Amino acid sequence: MTETDTEYSELLQALDVFGGSLGPDEQVSCLYRLLAPLLGQVEREDMEFSDEPVLSNPEAVQGLHRAAAGEPVDADAIHEHLTAMGLVYSEDQDPDLHVISQSAYAAAAWLRLSAGRKLRTDDLAEDDEDLIPAFAPSTFTQIIDLLAWTRSDQVYIFWEDALTYPDLRDLQAATRELRAMYAEITT
């Protein structure tokens, strides 16, 4: 392992320390700023993934924006919609749909963190924590870890696995994105 190979891990650790210095509302605000650029892609998706949808993708995303603004929303319905979208899209073999799935999962995890409680998933996922990879030390950095890969248009992979299988993913691109997010929220 070279010095540059450890940069991803070191950045995640630095982000975890930074996140730990913030209050819950500040963490939610930082994460929303990182997540927001991905929401347009979720909103534009039109593949039907439910026989009886309660919300449309645009309604779910508008609800996220309202939640971020501190307005009251039906967080359970939005969370359930995003979880269903993430699950269905993650089952497709198309890498682009996997990236959209990751955006939906990150948004659902953000909403749960914002609400400060477990939200409804209609038994789509056994445990809400499974929506995001658990390789980072806190929910804050777990969401950021997922966003680094998603914002670099890649299917998520644990960064150490990316070292082992460099042909599968571009760790340097994910690291650049992680570095950019670090700068975005710490400056």
Beta strands, then each sheet from edge to edge (+ up, - down):
end
